[in-house]
Amino acid sequence: MRRIAVVLGIGLIAAGAVWTFQGYGTLKGSFMTGSRMWLWIGIACIVAGLVVLVSTFVANRP
């Protein structure tokens, strides 16, 4: 179960980073480029991914 949470957390952070850069306009070539909505969705995904990772490692201390 811990591996699933780690993969989920890393996936959320990776997707959130892409969406954040597209929303900010750094990554070009998508309908999301320059859209502030995707900037905020990306930031929310990064935060959610960090919460998942931190809670996974704090809750499963040996």
mmCIF file as Biopython writes it, N, C-alpha, C and O atoms, coordinates in Angstrom:
data_model
#
loop_
_atom_site.group_PDB
_atom_site.id
_atom_site.type_symbol
_atom_site.label_atom_id
_atom_site.label_alt_id
_atom_site.label_comp_id
_atom_site.label_asym_id
_atom_site.label_entity_id
_atom_site.label_seq_id
_atom_site.pdbx_PDB_ins_code
_atom_site.Cartn_x
_atom_site.Cartn_y
_atom_site.Cartn_z
_atom_site.occupancy
_atom_site.B_iso_or_equiv
_atom_site.auth_seq_id
_atom_site.auth_asym_id
_atom_site.pdbx_PDB_model_num
ATOM 1   N N  . MET A ? 1  ? 0.825  -1.195 0.000   1.0 0.0 1  A 1 
ATOM 2   C CA . MET A ? 1  ? 0.000  0.000  0.000   1.0 0.0 1  A 1 
ATOM 3   C C  . MET A ? 1  ? 0.872  1.263  0.000   1.0 0.0 1  A 1 
ATOM 4   O O  . MET A ? 1  ? 0.507  2.281  -0.589  1.0 0.0 1  A 1 
ATOM 5   N N  . ARG A ? 2  ? 2.023  1.182  0.667   1.0 0.0 2  A 1 
ATOM 6   C CA . ARG A ? 2  ? 2.911  2.338  0.734   1.0 0.0 2  A 1 
ATOM 7   C C  . ARG A ? 2  ? 3.451  2.698  -0.656  1.0 0.0 2  A 1 
ATOM 8   O O  . ARG A ? 2  ? 3.578  3.878  -0.984  1.0 0.0 2  A 1 
ATOM 9   N N  . ARG A ? 3  ? 3.764  1.699  -1.460  1.0 0.0 3  A 1 
ATOM 10  C CA . ARG A ? 3  ? 4.284  1.961  -2.798  1.0 0.0 3  A 1 
ATOM 11  C C  . ARG A ? 3  ? 3.246  2.672  -3.664  1.0 0.0 3  A 1 
ATOM 12  O O  . ARG A ? 3  ? 3.582  3.566  -4.441  1.0 0.0 3  A 1 
ATOM 13  N N  . ILE A ? 4  ? 2.003  2.273  -3.525  1.0 0.0 4  A 1 
ATOM 14  C CA . ILE A ? 4  ? 0.936  2.917  -4.296  1.0 0.0 4  A 1 
ATOM 15  C C  . ILE A ? 4  ? 0.838  4.398  -3.917  1.0 0.0 4  A 1 
ATOM 16  O O  . ILE A ? 4  ? 0.688  5.253  -4.789  1.0 0.0 4  A 1 
ATOM 17  N N  . ALA A ? 5  ? 0.922  4.697  -2.633  1.0 0.0 5  A 1 
ATOM 18  C CA . ALA A ? 5  ? 0.838  6.083  -2.185  1.0 0.0 5  A 1 
ATOM 19  C C  . ALA A ? 5  ? 2.036  6.893  -2.677  1.0 0.0 5  A 1 
ATOM 20  O O  . ALA A ? 5  ? 1.887  8.053  -3.060  1.0 0.0 5  A 1 
ATOM 21  N N  . VAL A ? 6  ? 3.221  6.284  -2.668  1.0 0.0 6  A 1 
ATOM 22  C CA . VAL A ? 6  ? 4.407  6.989  -3.150  1.0 0.0 6  A 1 
ATOM 23  C C  . VAL A ? 6  ? 4.291  7.272  -4.644  1.0 0.0 6  A 1 
ATOM 24  O O  . VAL A ? 6  ? 4.589  8.380  -5.090  1.0 0.0 6  A 1 
ATOM 25  N N  . VAL A ? 7  ? 3.858  6.276  -5.421  1.0 0.0 7  A 1 
ATOM 26  C CA . VAL A ? 7  ? 3.692  6.472  -6.863  1.0 0.0 7  A 1 
ATOM 27  C C  . VAL A ? 7  ? 2.625  7.528  -7.135  1.0 0.0 7  A 1 
ATOM 28  O O  . VAL A ? 7  ? 2.792  8.365  -8.022  1.0 0.0 7  A 1 
ATOM 29  N N  . LEU A ? 8  ? 1.534  7.493  -6.381  1.0 0.0 8  A 1 
ATOM 30  C CA . LEU A ? 8  ? 0.478  8.495  -6.537  1.0 0.0 8  A 1 
ATOM 31  C C  . LEU A ? 8  ? 1.001  9.899  -6.222  1.0 0.0 8  A 1 
ATOM 32  O O  . LEU A ? 8  ? 0.733  10.848 -6.958  1.0 0.0 8  A 1 
ATOM 33  N N  . GLY A ? 9  ? 1.739  10.020 -5.137  1.0 0.0 9  A 1 
ATOM 34  C CA . GLY A ? 9  ? 2.289  11.323 -4.756  1.0 0.0 9  A 1 
ATOM 35  C C  . GLY A ? 9  ? 3.254  11.871 -5.790  1.0 0.0 9  A 1 
ATOM 36  O O  . GLY A ? 9  ? 3.191  13.050 -6.138  1.0 0.0 9  A 1 
ATOM 37  N N  . ILE A ? 10 ? 4.151  11.020 -6.285  1.0 0.0 10 A 1 
ATOM 38  C CA . ILE A ? 10 ? 5.113  11.453 -7.299  1.0 0.0 10 A 1 
ATOM 39  C C  . ILE A ? 10 ? 4.392  11.793 -8.605  1.0 0.0 10 A 1 
ATOM 40  O O  . ILE A ? 10 ? 4.752  12.757 -9.280  1.0 0.0 10 A 1 
ATOM 41  N N  . GLY A ? 11 ? 3.383  11.009 -8.958  1.0 0.0 11 A 1 
ATOM 42  C CA . GLY A ? 11 ? 2.608  11.301 -10.167 1.0 0.0 11 A 1 
ATOM 43  C C  . GLY A ? 11 ? 1.875  12.625 -10.073 1.0 0.0 11 A 1 
ATOM 44  O O  . GLY A ? 11 ? 1.833  13.382 -11.043 1.0 0.0 11 A 1 
ATOM 45  N N  . LEU A ? 12 ? 1.299  12.911 -8.919  1.0 0.0 12 A 1 
ATOM 46  C CA . LEU A ? 12 ? 0.618  14.196 -8.732  1.0 0.0 12 A 1 
ATOM 47  C C  . LEU A ? 12 ? 1.594  15.360 -8.836  1.0 0.0 12 A 1 
ATOM 48  O O  . LEU A ? 12 ? 1.280  16.389 -9.434  1.0 0.0 12 A 1 
ATOM 49  N N  . ILE A ? 13 ? 2.770  15.195 -8.259  1.0 0.0 13 A 1 
ATOM 50  C CA . ILE A ? 13 ? 3.769  16.265 -8.322  1.0 0.0 13 A 1 
ATOM 51  C C  . ILE A ? 13 ? 4.237  16.477 -9.759  1.0 0.0 13 A 1 
ATOM 52  O O  . ILE A ? 13 ? 4.377  17.617 -10.203 1.0 0.0 13 A 1 
ATOM 53  N N  . ALA A ? 14 ? 4.481  15.388 -10.487 1.0 0.0 14 A 1 
ATOM 54  C CA . ALA A ? 14 ? 4.948  15.501 -11.874 1.0 0.0 14 A 1 
ATOM 55  C C  . ALA A ? 14 ? 3.889  16.145 -12.768 1.0 0.0 14 A 1 
ATOM 56  O O  . ALA A ? 14 ? 4.190  17.062 -13.532 1.0 0.0 14 A 1 
ATOM 57  N N  . ALA A ? 15 ? 2.656  15.664 -12.670 1.0 0.0 15 A 1 
ATOM 58  C CA . ALA A ? 15 ? 1.579  16.244 -13.479 1.0 0.0 15 A 1 
ATOM 59  C C  . ALA A ? 15 ? 1.337  17.699 -13.087 1.0 0.0 15 A 1 
ATOM 60  O O  . ALA A ? 15 ? 1.115  18.553 -13.945 1.0 0.0 15 A 1 
ATOM 61  N N  . GLY A ? 16 ? 1.381  17.967 -11.796 1.0 0.0 16 A 1 
ATOM 62  C CA . GLY A ? 16 ? 1.195  19.342 -11.332 1.0 0.0 16 A 1 
ATOM 63  C C  . GLY A ? 16 ? 2.273  20.279 -11.823 1.0 0.0 16 A 1 
ATOM 64  O O  . GLY A ? 16 ? 1.996  21.437 -12.136 1.0 0.0 16 A 1 
ATOM 65  N N  . ALA A ? 17 ? 3.506  19.790 -11.896 1.0 0.0 17 A 1 
ATOM 66  C CA . ALA A ? 17 ? 4.595  20.625 -12.405 1.0 0.0 17 A 1 
ATOM 67  C C  . ALA A ? 17 ? 4.374  20.963 -13.876 1.0 0.0 17 A 1 
ATOM 68  O O  . ALA A ? 17 ? 4.553  22.110 -14.286 1.0 0.0 17 A 1 
ATOM 69  N N  . VAL A ? 18 ? 3.990  19.974 -14.662 1.0 0.0 18 A 1 
ATOM 70  C CA . VAL A ? 18 ? 3.723  20.219 -16.083 1.0 0.0 18 A 1 
ATOM 71  C C  . VAL A ? 18 ? 2.584  21.213 -16.244 1.0 0.0 18 A 1 
ATOM 72  O O  . VAL A ? 18 ? 2.689  22.153 -17.032 1.0 0.0 18 A 1 
ATOM 73  N N  . TRP A ? 19 ? 1.507  21.017 -15.511 1.0 0.0 19 A 1 
ATOM 74  C CA . TRP A ? 19 ? 0.353  21.911 -15.628 1.0 0.0 19 A 1 
ATOM 75  C C  . TRP A ? 19 ? 0.691  23.318 -15.148 1.0 0.0 19 A 1 
ATOM 76  O O  . TRP A ? 19 ? 0.214  24.300 -15.716 1.0 0.0 19 A 1 
ATOM 77  N N  . THR A ? 20 ? 1.511  23.419 -14.104 1.0 0.0 20 A 1 
ATOM 78  C CA . THR A ? 20 ? 1.912  24.731 -13.606 1.0 0.0 20 A 1 
ATOM 79  C C  . THR A ? 20 ? 2.726  25.480 -14.652 1.0 0.0 20 A 1 
ATOM 80  O O  . THR A ? 20 ? 2.476  26.656 -14.916 1.0 0.0 20 A 1 
ATOM 81  N N  . PHE A ? 21 ? 3.706  24.794 -15.251 1.0 0.0 21 A 1 
ATOM 82  C CA . PHE A ? 21 ? 4.525  25.449 -16.267 1.0 0.0 21 A 1 
ATOM 83  C C  . PHE A ? 21 ? 3.716  25.792 -17.518 1.0 0.0 21 A 1 
ATOM 84  O O  . PHE A ? 21 ? 3.962  26.816 -18.154 1.0 0.0 21 A 1 
ATOM 85  N N  . GLN A ? 22 ? 2.761  24.947 -17.870 1.0 0.0 22 A 1 
ATOM 86  C CA . GLN A ? 22 ? 1.911  25.277 -19.009 1.0 0.0 22 A 1 
ATOM 87  C C  . GLN A ? 22 ? 0.999  26.453 -18.687 1.0 0.0 22 A 1 
ATOM 88  O O  . GLN A ? 22 ? 0.817  27.346 -19.513 1.0 0.0 22 A 1 
ATOM 89  N N  . GLY A ? 23 ? 0.436  26.452 -17.509 1.0 0.0 23 A 1 
ATOM 90  C CA . GLY A ? 23 ? -0.434 27.556 -17.114 1.0 0.0 23 A 1 
ATOM 91  C C  . GLY A ? 23 ? 0.296  28.876 -17.022 1.0 0.0 23 A 1 
ATOM 92  O O  . GLY A ? 23 ? -0.272 29.929 -17.311 1.0 0.0 23 A 1 
ATOM 93  N N  . TYR A ? 24 ? 1.557  28.823 -16.620 1.0 0.0 24 A 1 
ATOM 94  C CA . TYR A ? 24 ? 2.365  30.041 -16.526 1.0 0.0 24 A 1 
ATOM 95  C C  . TYR A ? 24 ? 2.827  30.507 -17.896 1.0 0.0 24 A 1 
ATOM 96  O O  . TYR A ? 24 ? 3.148  31.681 -18.082 1.0 0.0 24 A 1 
ATOM 97  N N  . GLY A ? 25 ? 2.862  29.585 -18.860 1.0 0.0 25 A 1 
ATOM 98  C CA . GLY A ? 25 ? 3.273  29.934 -20.213 1.0 0.0 25 A 1 
ATOM 99  C C  . GLY A ? 25 ? 4.681  29.519 -20.550 1.0 0.0 25 A 1 
ATOM 100 O O  . GLY A ? 25 ? 5.175  29.848 -21.628 1.0 0.0 25 A 1 
ATOM 101 N N  . THR A ? 26 ? 5.349  28.800 -19.653 1.0 0.0 26 A 1 
ATOM 102 C CA . THR A ? 26 ? 6.721  28.356 -19.894 1.0 0.0 26 A 1 
ATOM 103 C C  . THR A ? 26 ? 6.758  27.222 -20.900 1.0 0.0 26 A 1 
ATOM 104 O O  . THR A ? 26 ? 7.579  27.238 -21.817 1.0 0.0 26 A 1 
ATOM 105 N N  . LEU A ? 27 ? 5.881  26.234 -20.746 1.0 0.0 27 A 1 
ATOM 106 C CA . LEU A ? 27 ? 5.766  25.137 -21.716 1.0 0.0 27 A 1 
ATOM 107 C C  . LEU A ? 27 ? 4.698  25.514 -22.729 1.0 0.0 27 A 1 
ATOM 108 O O  . LEU A ? 27 ? 3.560  25.815 -22.371 1.0 0.0 27 A 1 
ATOM 109 N N  . LYS A ? 28 ? 5.073  25.495 -23.969 1.0 0.0 28 A 1 
ATOM 110 C CA . LYS A ? 28 ? 4.149  25.918 -25.024 1.0 0.0 28 A 1 
ATOM 111 C C  . LYS A ? 28 ? 3.627  24.710 -25.793 1.0 0.0 28 A 1 
ATOM 112 O O  . LYS A ? 28 ? 4.163  23.609 -25.672 1.0 0.0 28 A 1 
ATOM 113 N N  . GLY A ? 29 ? 2.585  24.921 -26.579 1.0 0.0 29 A 1 
ATOM 114 C CA . GLY A ? 29 ? 2.086  23.897 -27.482 1.0 0.0 29 A 1 
ATOM 115 C C  . GLY A ? 29 ? 0.857  23.163 -27.002 1.0 0.0 29 A 1 
ATOM 116 O O  . GLY A ? 29 ? 0.605  22.039 -27.438 1.0 0.0 29 A 1 
ATOM 117 N N  . SER A ? 30 ? 0.080  23.769 -26.113 1.0 0.0 30 A 1 
ATOM 118 C CA . SER A ? 30 ? -1.107 23.113 -25.591 1.0 0.0 30 A 1 
ATOM 119 C C  . SER A ? 30 ? -2.202 24.163 -25.418 1.0 0.0 30 A 1 
ATOM 120 O O  . SER A ? 30 ? -1.938 25.364 -25.375 1.0 0.0 30 A 1 
ATOM 121 N N  . PHE A ? 31 ? -3.433 23.677 -25.321 1.0 0.0 31 A 1 
ATOM 122 C CA . PHE A ? 31 ? -4.530 24.603 -25.053 1.0 0.0 31 A 1 
ATOM 123 C C  . PHE A ? 31 ? -4.432 25.178 -23.644 1.0 0.0 31 A 1 
ATOM 124 O O  . PHE A ? 31 ? -5.082 26.176 -23.333 1.0 0.0 31 A 1 
ATOM 125 N N  . MET A ? 32 ? -3.622 24.555 -22.791 1.0 0.0 32 A 1 
ATOM 126 C CA . MET A ? 32 ? -3.447 25.022 -21.416 1.0 0.0 32 A 1 
ATOM 127 C C  . MET A ? 32 ? -2.431 26.158 -21.305 1.0 0.0 32 A 1 
ATOM 128 O O  . MET A ? 32 ? -2.348 26.810 -20.264 1.0 0.0 32 A 1 
ATOM 129 N N  . THR A ? 33 ? -1.666 26.401 -22.355 1.0 0.0 33 A 1 
ATOM 130 C CA . THR A ? 33 ? -0.602 27.396 -22.313 1.0 0.0 33 A 1 
ATOM 131 C C  . THR A ? 33 ? -1.165 28.780 -22.035 1.0 0.0 33 A 1 
ATOM 132 O O  . THR A ? 33 ? -2.036 29.271 -22.754 1.0 0.0 33 A 1 
ATOM 133 N N  . GLY A ? 34 ? -0.655 29.392 -20.990 1.0 0.0 34 A 1 
ATOM 134 C CA . GLY A ? 34 ? -1.056 30.749 -20.641 1.0 0.0 34 A 1 
ATOM 135 C C  . GLY A ? 34 ? -2.351 30.862 -19.872 1.0 0.0 34 A 1 
ATOM 136 O O  . GLY A ? 34 ? -2.791 31.974 -19.582 1.0 0.0 34 A 1 
ATOM 137 N N  . SER A ? 35 ? -2.980 29.745 -19.531 1.0 0.0 35 A 1 
ATOM 138 C CA . SER A ? 35 ? -4.248 29.779 -18.810 1.0 0.0 35 A 1 
ATOM 139 C C  . SER A ? 35 ? -3.987 29.734 -17.302 1.0 0.0 35 A 1 
ATOM 140 O O  . SER A ? 35 ? -3.410 28.775 -16.790 1.0 0.0 35 A 1 
ATOM 141 N N  . ARG A ? 36 ? -4.411 30.763 -16.618 1.0 0.0 36 A 1 
ATOM 142 C CA . ARG A ? 36 ? -4.199 30.833 -15.159 1.0 0.0 36 A 1 
ATOM 143 C C  . ARG A ? 36 ? -4.921 29.702 -14.414 1.0 0.0 36 A 1 
ATOM 144 O O  . ARG A ? 36 ? -4.490 29.287 -13.339 1.0 0.0 36 A 1 
ATOM 145 N N  . MET A ? 37 ? -6.009 29.213 -14.986 1.0 0.0 37 A 1 
ATOM 146 C CA . MET A ? 37 ? -6.727 28.110 -14.339 1.0 0.0 37 A 1 
ATOM 147 C C  . MET A ? 37 ? -5.810 26.903 -14.196 1.0 0.0 37 A 1 
ATOM 148 O O  . MET A ? 37 ? -5.794 26.270 -13.140 1.0 0.0 37 A 1 
ATOM 149 N N  . TRP A ? 38 ? -5.046 26.567 -15.234 1.0 0.0 38 A 1 
ATOM 150 C CA . TRP A ? 38 ? -4.156 25.415 -15.172 1.0 0.0 38 A 1 
ATOM 151 C C  . TRP A ? 38 ? -2.967 25.677 -14.270 1.0 0.0 38 A 1 
ATOM 152 O O  . TRP A ? 38 ? -2.408 24.739 -13.701 1.0 0.0 38 A 1 
ATOM 153 N N  . LEU A ? 39 ? -2.573 26.919 -14.127 1.0 0.0 39 A 1 
ATOM 154 C CA . LEU A ? 39 ? -1.530 27.260 -13.168 1.0 0.0 39 A 1 
ATOM 155 C C  . LEU A ? 39 ? -1.975 26.874 -11.761 1.0 0.0 39 A 1 
ATOM 156 O O  . LEU A ? 39 ? -1.218 26.247 -11.020 1.0 0.0 39 A 1 
ATOM 157 N N  . TRP A ? 40 ? -3.187 27.243 -11.393 1.0 0.0 40 A 1 
ATOM 158 C CA . TRP A ? 40 ? -3.690 26.957 -10.053 1.0 0.0 40 A 1 
ATOM 159 C C  . TRP A ? 40 ? -4.013 25.476 -9.858  1.0 0.0 40 A 1 
ATOM 160 O O  . TRP A ? 40 ? -3.824 24.940 -8.765  1.0 0.0 40 A 1 
ATOM 161 N N  . ILE A ? 41 ? -4.495 24.815 -10.901 1.0 0.0 41 A 1 
ATOM 162 C CA . ILE A ? 41 ? -4.731 23.375 -10.809 1.0 0.0 41 A 1 
ATOM 163 C C  . ILE A ? 41 ? -3.409 22.654 -10.604 1.0 0.0 41 A 1 
ATOM 164 O O  . ILE A ? 41 ? -3.331 21.714 -9.812  1.0 0.0 41 A 1 
ATOM 165 N N  . GLY A ? 42 ? -2.373 23.082 -11.305 1.0 0.0 42 A 1 
ATOM 166 C CA . GLY A ? 42 ? -1.055 22.483 -11.149 1.0 0.0 42 A 1 
ATOM 167 C C  . GLY A ? 42 ? -0.499 22.668 -9.752  1.0 0.0 42 A 1 
ATOM 168 O O  . GLY A ? 42 ? 0.043  21.732 -9.163  1.0 0.0 42 A 1 
ATOM 169 N N  . ILE A ? 43 ? -0.631 23.861 -9.226  1.0 0.0 43 A 1 
ATOM 170 C CA . ILE A ? 43 ? -0.159 24.127 -7.862  1.0 0.0 43 A 1 
ATOM 171 C C  . ILE A ? 43 ? -0.918 23.267 -6.856  1.0 0.0 43 A 1 
ATOM 172 O O  . ILE A ? 43 ? -0.322 22.736 -5.920  1.0 0.0 43 A 1 
ATOM 173 N N  . ALA A ? 44 ? -2.227 23.127 -7.045  1.0 0.0 44 A 1 
ATOM 174 C CA . ALA A ? 44 ? -3.026 22.287 -6.147  1.0 0.0 44 A 1 
ATOM 175 C C  . ALA A ? 44 ? -2.587 20.823 -6.221  1.0 0.0 44 A 1 
ATOM 176 O O  . ALA A ? 44 ? -2.551 20.137 -5.200  1.0 0.0 44 A 1 
ATOM 177 N N  . CYS A ? 45 ? -2.254 20.343 -7.418  1.0 0.0 45 A 1 
ATOM 178 C CA . CYS A ? 45 ? -1.781 18.957 -7.561  1.0 0.0 45 A 1 
ATOM 179 C C  . CYS A ? 45 ? -0.433 18.756 -6.888  1.0 0.0 45 A 1 
ATOM 180 O O  . CYS A ? 45 ? -0.197 17.721 -6.264  1.0 0.0 45 A 1 
ATOM 181 N N  . ILE A ? 46 ? 0.450  19.734 -7.010  1.0 0.0 46 A 1 
ATOM 182 C CA . ILE A ? 46 ? 1.747  19.642 -6.337  1.0 0.0 46 A 1 
ATOM 183 C C  . ILE A ? 46 ? 1.559  19.567 -4.827  1.0 0.0 46 A 1 
ATOM 184 O O  . ILE A ? 46 ? 2.177  18.737 -4.160  1.0 0.0 46 A 1 
ATOM 185 N N  . VAL A ? 47 ? 0.713  20.424 -4.296  1.0 0.0 47 A 1 
ATOM 186 C CA . VAL A ? 47 ? 0.450  20.420 -2.850  1.0 0.0 47 A 1 
ATOM 187 C C  . VAL A ? 47 ? -0.175 19.098 -2.421  1.0 0.0 47 A 1 
ATOM 188 O O  . VAL A ? 47 ? 0.205  18.538 -1.392  1.0 0.0 47 A 1 
ATOM 189 N N  . ALA A ? 48 ? -1.123 18.597 -3.194  1.0 0.0 48 A 1 
ATOM 190 C CA . ALA A ? 48 ? -1.759 17.315 -2.865  1.0 0.0 48 A 1 
ATOM 191 C C  . ALA A ? 48 ? -0.739 16.177 -2.899  1.0 0.0 48 A 1 
ATOM 192 O O  . ALA A ? 48 ? -0.756 15.301 -2.035  1.0 0.0 48 A 1 
ATOM 193 N N  . GLY A ? 49 ? 0.144  16.190 -3.889  1.0 0.0 49 A 1 
ATOM 194 C CA . GLY A ? 49 ? 1.181  15.166 -3.967  1.0 0.0 49 A 1 
ATOM 195 C C  . GLY A ? 49 ? 2.122  15.218 -2.776  1.0 0.0 49 A 1 
ATOM 196 O O  . GLY A ? 49 ? 2.514  14.179 -2.244  1.0 0.0 49 A 1 
ATOM 197 N N  . LEU A ? 50 ? 2.481  16.414 -2.359  1.0 0.0 50 A 1 
ATOM 198 C CA . LEU A ? 50 ? 3.341  16.556 -1.185  1.0 0.0 50 A 1 
ATOM 199 C C  . LEU A ? 50 ? 2.636  16.071 0.080   1.0 0.0 50 A 1 
ATOM 200 O O  . LEU A ? 50 ? 3.259  15.443 0.937   1.0 0.0 50 A 1 
ATOM 201 N N  . VAL A ? 51 ? 1.357  16.358 0.196   1.0 0.0 51 A 1 
ATOM 202 C CA . VAL A ? 51 ? 0.582  15.893 1.358   1.0 0.0 51 A 1 
ATOM 203 C C  . VAL A ? 51 ? 0.534  14.371 1.388   1.0 0.0 51 A 1 
ATOM 204 O O  . VAL A ? 51 ? 0.697  13.765 2.447   1.0 0.0 51 A 1 
ATOM 205 N N  . VAL A ? 52 ? 0.313  13.751 0.235   1.0 0.0 52 A 1 
ATOM 206 C CA . VAL A ? 52 ? 0.272  12.289 0.162   1.0 0.0 52 A 1 
ATOM 207 C C  . VAL A ? 52 ? 1.619  11.703 0.568   1.0 0.0 52 A 1 
ATOM 208 O O  . VAL A ? 52 ? 1.667  10.755 1.352   1.0 0.0 52 A 1 
ATOM 209 N N  . LEU A ? 53 ? 2.708  12.252 0.049   1.0 0.0 53 A 1 
ATOM 210 C CA . LEU A ? 53 ? 4.034  11.717 0.370   1.0 0.0 53 A 1 
ATOM 211 C C  . LEU A ? 53 ? 4.376  11.916 1.850   1.0 0.0 53 A 1 
ATOM 212 O O  . LEU A ? 53 ? 4.847  10.991 2.511   1.0 0.0 53 A 1 
ATOM 213 N N  . VAL A ? 54 ? 4.139  13.110 2.360   1.0 0.0 54 A 1 
ATOM 214 C CA . VAL A ? 54 ? 4.470  13.365 3.765   1.0 0.0 54 A 1 
ATOM 215 C C  . VAL A ? 54 ? 3.622  12.500 4.683   1.0 0.0 54 A 1 
ATOM 216 O O  . VAL A ? 54 ? 4.141  11.918 5.635   1.0 0.0 54 A 1 
ATOM 217 N N  . SER A ? 55 ? 2.343  12.408 4.415   1.0 0.0 55 A 1 
ATOM 218 C CA . SER A ? 55 ? 1.476  11.582 5.280   1.0 0.0 55 A 1 
ATOM 219 C C  . SER A ? 55 ? 1.842  10.105 5.186   1.0 0.0 55 A 1 
ATOM 220 O O  . SER A ? 55 ? 1.706  9.373  6.166   1.0 0.0 55 A 1 
ATOM 221 N N  . THR A ? 56 ? 2.303  9.660  4.024   1.0 0.0 56 A 1 
ATOM 222 C CA . THR A ? 56 ? 2.705  8.256  3.867   1.0 0.0 56 A 1 
ATOM 223 C C  . THR A ? 56 ? 3.930  7.958  4.722   1.0 0.0 56 A 1 
ATOM 224 O O  . THR A ? 56 ? 3.978  6.936  5.407   1.0 0.0 56 A 1 
ATOM 225 N N  . PHE A ? 57 ? 4.916  8.843  4.685   1.0 0.0 57 A 1 
ATOM 226 C CA . PHE A ? 57 ? 6.133  8.574  5.429   1.0 0.0 57 A 1 
ATOM 227 C C  . PHE A ? 57 ? 5.993  8.843  6.914   1.0 0.0 57 A 1 
ATOM 228 O O  . PHE A ? 57 ? 6.660  8.187  7.715   1.0 0.0 57 A 1 
ATOM 229 N N  . VAL A ? 58 ? 5.148  9.787  7.310   1.0 0.0 58 A 1 
ATOM 230 C CA . VAL A ? 58 ? 4.933  10.051 8.729   1.0 0.0 58 A 1 
ATOM 231 C C  . VAL A ? 58 ? 4.085  8.946  9.362   1.0 0.0 58 A 1 
ATOM 232 O O  . VAL A ? 58 ? 4.352  8.521  10.486  1.0 0.0 58 A 1 
ATOM 233 N N  . ALA A ? 59 ? 3.075  8.488  8.646   1.0 0.0 59 A 1 
ATOM 234 C CA . ALA A ? 59 ? 2.174  7.465  9.195   1.0 0.0 59 A 1 
ATOM 235 C C  . ALA A ? 59 ? 2.834  6.098  9.246   1.0 0.0 59 A 1 
ATOM 236 O O  . ALA A ? 59 ? 2.449  5.267  10.069  1.0 0.0 59 A 1 
ATOM 237 N N  . ASN A ? 60 ? 3.809  5.842  8.399   1.0 0.0 60 A 1 
ATOM 238 C CA . ASN A ? 60 ? 4.438  4.518  8.332   1.0 0.0 60 A 1 
ATOM 239 C C  . ASN A ? 60 ? 5.851  4.502  8.877   1.0 0.0 60 A 1 
ATOM 240 O O  . ASN A ? 60 ? 6.724  3.822  8.338   1.0 0.0 60 A 1 
ATOM 241 N N  . ARG A ? 61 ? 6.076  5.247  9.940   1.0 0.0 61 A 1 
ATOM 242 C CA . ARG A ? 61 ? 7.398  5.213  10.572  1.0 0.0 61 A 1 
ATOM 243 C C  . ARG A ? 61 ? 7.609  3.866  11.234  1.0 0.0 61 A 1 
ATOM 244 O O  . ARG A ? 61 ? 6.693  3.301  11.831  1.0 0.0 61 A 1 
ATOM 245 N N  . PRO A ? 62 ? 8.820  3.362  11.122  1.0 0.0 62 A 1 
ATOM 246 C CA . PRO A ? 62 ? 9.102  2.068  11.777  1.0 0.0 62 A 1 
ATOM 247 C C  . PRO A ? 62 ? 9.168  2.152  13.283  1.0 0.0 62 A 1 
ATOM 248 O O  . PRO A ? 62 ? 9.396  1.142  13.949  1.0 0.0 62 A 1 
#
